[in-house]
Amino acid sequence: FSFMYFADSTLLFGSSSHMYYAEPDISPVSVILDDPATTTPKFGKPTQLEIPSISVDAYVQHVGLTKNNSMGIPTNFTDVAWYKYGPVPGEVGSAVIDGHVDNALGLKGVFKYLKDVKIGDDIYITDADGTKIHFIITDIKEYNYTEAPTEEIFHESERRLLRLITCGGKWIQSAKTYDTRVVVTAEYGN
């Protein structure tokens, strides 16, 4: 609770969701500032990602930017990585998680079969508090690796999205990367 006193001796006190107003010698009256049904729930940092349709159950690493200002990647082929400077999954915005498709030599990565998911498939994120957050896949796109729309992928201002990214296409030895990026978009479904 926070309190605010005004020069006329009125009192305003409350939390972020409720404020109470009291004039001198009058009982407080409750005023709801935010509708609890539409208030975005608060979620913790992600710890686990599950995609049942492709048998993914992976630990979530937290990454920032690399030296060349690209999103970091997981340090192994079994984990995924959440972009820690964006929203946490479940908040308004684009929460972005990436993972390896493979090691380019045949070792399968966590997102080897990400391209096989279907619209309507479920994704679950477990946060640090143990809350399981449900998302439903709404879109699957593949972009040339030099033309992926990063502004669109990373910046959403109205919906609560989860974006999963991995490599696709053919290996380009000279660039040491694959020639496409698979981007799966899922909307909050709790």
Salt bridges, closest charged atoms under 4 A:
GLU50 OE2 - LYS132 NZ 3.28
ASP102 OD2 - LYS112 NZ 3.45
ASP122 OD1 - HIS134 NE2 2.65
ASP139 OD2 - LYS141 NZ 3.63
GLU151 OE1 - HIS155 NE2 3.90
GLU156 OE1 - ARG159 NH2 3.34
GLU187 OE2 - ARG159 NH1 3.23
